[in-house]
Structures are given as C-alpha cells and as structure tokens.
C-alpha cells in the first residue's frame, strides 16, 4: 500500500499511528538517496530538515484551514493531522 493510500485510510488513533509508521519508513528509505535537480529525494521528500518540514506543514495548514478548503471539513481530526504531516513532506 502506498503512503498516500495509508493516508486515505486514517480514521482513528490506530490508523493514524499506522500512517505515522509508514511516513517514518518512507523518510528512512530516502535518507541516503541522492536528490534530483529540484531537491527532491527518491521518495518525493522536498523538506529535509525538521524546520523545513514543519514550515511546509504549517503553511499547508494555514493556507487550507487544516484541509477545510480541500474537502476535509467532515474528516476526523486524526485524518486532518495525518494530512498535516503528509504535507510537511512536500507542500510548498
């Protein structure tokens, strides 16, 4: 199952933790891979420091009102926070 598919399955604390484990594995798989010309790693990570990761996640949260403008109005808080973390990976 892809990381995005894991994200789509987040509904509760258990599925959230499953997603976080998958996100962590995704990042670990990329840590030593070379970056492409745009600065992305092989798994699509654009942000390689915790500061950049959190800044991207925060920017997504502020821009979308924690996903409300992306159709996450009715989503569980677990799904919205999982999306927050996921967007830290690549949101600009």
trRosetta pair geometry for C-beta under 8 A, 3 or more apart (Angstrom, degrees):
i j d omega theta_ij theta_ji phi_ij phi_ji
1 5 4.6 -122 -175 91 91 130
1 6 5.7 114 125 -58 116 81
1 9 8.0 -7 176 -7 148 141
1 22 7.9 -57 94 -123 101 147
2 5 4.6 100 55 5 78 102
2 6 7.1 -133 99 -5 44 84
3 6 5.5 -50 -152 32 35 115
3 7 6.5 41 148 -23 65 102
3 22 5.5 168 -117 141 74 113
3 23 6.5 97 -148 -89 117 59
3 26 5.1 22 -80 -73 139 150
3 86 7.4 155 148 -126 109 106
4 7 5.4 -47 -151 31 36 117
4 8 6.6 38 150 -21 64 102
4 86 7.7 99 -104 -155 61 140
5 8 5.6 -50 -150 32 35 114
5 9 6.7 31 152 -17 63 107
6 9 5.9 -65 -156 37 33 110
6 10 7.4 51 147 -45 63 89
6 18 6.6 -142 -160 124 108 94
6 19 4.8 151 144 -111 105 75
6 22 4.4 -63 -177 59 178 167
6 23 7.9 -150 96 -44 139 74
7 10 6.0 -35 -163 -5 39 114
7 19 5.8 95 -90 -139 49 129
7 79 7.8 95 175 -151 69 77
7 82 5.6 169 -139 140 76 118
7 83 6.6 96 -170 -85 118 64
7 86 5.2 30 -106 -74 140 152
9 15 5.5 -131 128 -163 85 128
9 18 7.6 -46 98 89 119 130
9 19 7.4 177 70 -68 87 105
10 15 4.8 172 -123 122 46 107
10 16 5.2 73 -149 -85 109 61
10 18 7.9 -168 -94 63 77 94
10 19 5.0 -20 -76 -30 115 148
10 76 7.4 -137 129 65 82 114
10 78 5.4 -147 163 128 101 97
10 79 4.5 151 97 -99 103 66
10 82 4.2 165 -27 2 177 163
11 15 5.3 48 33 43 69 149
11 76 5.5 101 -158 9 49 146
11 78 6.4 52 136 75 13 129
11 79 6.4 14 -90 -53 39 108
12 15 5.4 84 50 20 70 99
12 16 6.8 -123 100 -10 33 95
12 76 6.9 -48 -70 153 47 169
12 78 5.8 148 -116 15 7 168
13 16 5.5 -58 -146 35 29 117
13 17 6.5 26 160 -17 66 104
13 78 6.4 -129 -69 -104 39 137
14 17 6.0 -56 -152 35 29 107
14 18 6.6 32 150 -19 63 105
15 18 5.3 -47 -147 35 38 118
15 19 6.4 44 151 -21 65 101
15 78 7.0 94 73 140 92 139
16 19 5.7 -54 -154 35 31 112
16 20 6.4 30 150 -19 66 104
16 78 4.3 -109 -63 -166 126 108
16 79 7.9 -118 -87 -63 94 39
16 81 7.0 25 -141 78 128 110
16 82 5.6 -137 -129 -64 79 112
17 20 5.5 -48 -142 35 36 112
17 21 6.4 41 155 -20 64 102
18 21 5.8 -54 -153 35 30 112
18 22 6.5 29 149 -17 63 107
19 22 5.5 -58 -150 38 34 111
19 23 6.2 37 151 -22 68 104
19 82 4.9 15 109 -138 159 126
19 85 7.8 129 128 72 112 134
19 86 8.0 -57 171 -60 121 106
20 23 5.5 -48 -144 35 34 114
20 24 6.3 38 154 -20 64 104
20 82 7.5 -115 -56 -116 75 86
20 85 6.9 -21 -104 134 81 172
21 24 5.7 -53 -149 36 30 113
21 25 6.4 30 153 -18 64 105
22 25 5.7 -52 -146 37 33 111
22 26 6.3 39 152 -24 64 105
23 26 5.5 -52 -149 33 30 116
23 27 6.5 29 153 -16 63 105
23 85 6.0 -7 -137 138 171 122
23 86 6.9 -120 -103 -88 125 66
23 89 7.4 -130 -151 -61 102 126
24 27 5.8 -55 -150 37 31 109
24 28 6.3 29 154 -17 65 108
25 28 5.7 -54 -143 39 31 111
25 29 6.3 36 156 -25 64 106
26 29 5.9 -55 -151 31 27 113
26 30 6.9 13 154 -10 59 112
26 43 5.3 160 179 177 86 148
26 45 7.8 147 135 -56 97 109
26 89 7.7 -12 112 -119 132 142
27 30 6.0 -71 -156 40 32 105
27 31 6.8 57 151 -57 68 87
27 43 7.4 -144 -90 80 30 149
27 45 6.4 87 -117 -81 74 147
27 89 7.7 -130 -79 -112 96 103
28 31 5.8 -21 -150 -17 37 117
29 33 7.8 16 137 -23 61 125
29 42 7.7 -98 128 82 91 112
29 43 5.8 100 87 -55 105 140
30 33 5.1 -69 -155 26 56 119
30 41 4.0 92 -176 130 119 143
30 42 5.5 -167 -121 51 88 82
30 43 4.0 -102 -65 18 126 116
30 45 5.3 143 110 11 161 127
33 41 5.0 104 77 -167 110 98
33 42 4.1 -69 153 -2 161 116
33 43 7.5 126 37 -7 149 84
34 41 7.7 157 92 -131 27 68
34 42 7.7 72 56 -45 58 98
35 38 8.0 -126 166 72 96 49
35 39 5.3 -12 178 -148 134 34
35 40 6.3 139 -156 67 81 26
35 41 5.7 -55 -100 -80 69 58
36 39 7.2 -49 67 18 65 17
36 40 5.2 -9 36 60 107 83
36 41 7.8 180 -2 -94 81 13
38 46 7.7 -47 129 -118 101 99
39 46 6.2 66 103 -148 100 70
39 48 8.0 -117 171 -17 98 119
40 44 5.7 -19 -169 -140 122 35
40 45 6.6 146 -153 67 68 40
40 46 5.4 -34 -95 -86 81 69
40 90 7.7 30 -117 -118 111 105
41 44 7.0 -46 68 26 70 17
41 45 4.6 4 34 49 114 95
41 48 7.5 114 -34 -88 119 107
44 89 6.8 47 109 150 93 115
44 90 5.7 -26 150 -77 97 138
45 48 6.6 100 133 -80 115 70
45 89 5.4 -86 -114 -163 71 83
45 90 6.8 -123 -128 -67 31 85
46 52 8.0 -126 116 148 74 124
46 56 7.3 129 82 -96 109 160
46 89 7.0 95 25 147 78 51
46 90 4.7 99 6 -124 112 62
46 92 7.1 -50 122 -74 163 84
47 52 3.8 -167 -153 121 99 104
47 53 4.4 155 120 -77 129 57
47 55 7.5 -174 -133 55 141 90
47 56 5.1 -131 -48 -4 151 140
47 88 6.3 -93 61 166 145 67
47 89 6.7 -160 37 -155 100 20
47 90 7.3 -150 0 -77 92 31
48 52 6.5 23 40 56 49 141
48 53 7.9 179 17 -49 7 95
49 52 4.7 90 55 10 85 100
49 53 6.7 -147 91 -7 42 89
50 53 5.4 -54 -143 39 32 116
50 54 6.1 27 160 -15 67 108
51 54 6.2 -59 -146 40 25 104
51 55 6.2 26 155 -20 62 111
52 55 5.6 -54 -143 38 30 114
52 56 6.3 30 158 -19 64 105
53 56 6.1 -60 -153 35 26 108
53 57 6.4 21 153 -14 63 109
53 88 4.2 49 -180 170 77 111
53 89 7.3 17 -134 -75 93 35
54 57 5.6 -54 -144 40 34 111
54 58 6.0 35 156 -19 67 108
54 88 6.4 4 -79 -130 28 124
55 58 5.8 -55 -144 39 28 111
55 59 6.3 32 155 -23 63 106
56 59 5.6 -52 -146 34 30 113
56 60 6.6 33 154 -18 63 103
56 87 6.4 -157 137 138 92 76
56 88 5.0 125 80 -137 102 45
56 89 7.6 -127 104 42 143 21
56 90 7.2 164 169 77 149 11
56 91 4.4 145 175 67 96 87
56 92 7.0 -24 -130 -84 104 23
57 60 5.8 -53 -153 35 32 112
57 61 6.4 31 151 -19 65 107
57 84 5.1 66 -170 172 107 74
57 85 6.5 5 -117 -99 136 27
57 87 5.4 124 -114 86 60 91
57 88 3.4 -15 -53 -72 107 95
57 91 6.9 125 -80 37 34 131
58 61 5.5 -54 -146 37 33 113
58 62 6.2 27 158 -15 68 107
59 62 6.0 -56 -144 40 28 106
59 63 6.0 25 159 -17 64 114
59 91 6.1 -177 79 123 104 120
59 92 7.8 -71 104 124 148 24
60 63 5.9 -63 -142 41 25 108
60 64 5.9 -13 173 13 65 117
60 83 7.8 -141 139 140 136 88
60 84 6.8 172 87 -129 119 54
60 87 3.7 -1 -26 147 173 152
60 88 7.6 -111 15 -56 131 52
60 91 4.2 -67 -60 -144 114 172
61 64 6.8 -74 -133 53 17 86
61 65 7.8 18 174 -152 53 7
61 66 5.1 15 -149 -84 83 65
61 67 7.9 -32 -118 -23 57 71
61 84 5.6 27 -72 -120 111 103
61 87 7.7 165 -41 73 69 144
62 65 7.8 18 -167 -72 23 40
63 69 7.7 -94 133 47 66 138
64 67 5.2 34 130 -78 125 25
64 68 6.5 158 154 41 72 60
64 69 4.7 -133 -149 46 67 100
64 70 5.2 -8 -156 -13 134 107
64 72 7.8 56 147 29 122 119
65 68 4.0 -38 93 35 112 118
65 69 5.8 101 30 -17 100 94
66 72 7.2 -110 127 92 68 129
66 80 5.2 42 162 180 102 125
66 84 6.9 -24 -137 -72 81 110
67 70 4.9 -72 -156 52 64 107
67 71 7.5 -60 166 63 87 45
67 72 3.1 -5 138 43 120 143
67 73 7.9 -150 114 -45 84 39
67 75 6.6 -37 116 41 142 138
67 80 5.1 -145 28 -130 138 90
67 83 5.3 63 -77 93 137 153
67 84 7.9 -96 -33 -56 111 74
68 72 6.2 -85 -75 67 31 79
68 73 5.2 65 -137 -82 75 74
70 83 8.0 -178 82 179 141 151
72 75 4.1 -41 -162 13 80 131
72 79 6.8 -159 -149 113 112 110
72 80 5.5 129 156 -96 135 91
72 83 6.5 -99 -94 11 159 165
75 79 4.1 -104 174 82 115 131
75 80 5.4 137 99 -52 117 86
75 83 7.8 46 122 -12 161 135
76 79 4.8 99 56 4 79 98
76 80 7.1 -148 95 -2 44 86
77 80 5.5 -56 -145 40 37 112
77 81 6.1 33 158 -17 69 106
78 81 6.1 -58 -147 39 27 105
78 82 6.3 30 152 -20 63 107
79 82 5.5 -53 -147 36 32 114
79 83 6.4 34 152 -20 64 104
80 83 5.6 -50 -149 34 33 113
80 84 6.6 44 146 -26 62 100
81 84 5.1 -41 -150 27 40 121
81 85 6.7 39 152 -15 65 99
82 85 5.8 -54 -154 37 34 109
82 86 6.2 36 149 -21 66 108
83 86 5.4 -52 -142 38 34 115
83 87 6.1 34 158 -20 66 106
84 87 6.1 -60 -151 36 23 108
84 88 7.0 35 148 -29 58 100
85 88 5.6 -46 -159 19 37 118
85 89 7.7 47 145 -26 59 93
86 89 5.9 -43 -175 12 42 117
87 90 7.0 -94 -155 58 41 63
87 91 4.0 24 179 -32 90 129
88 91 6.9 -24 -74 23 20 104
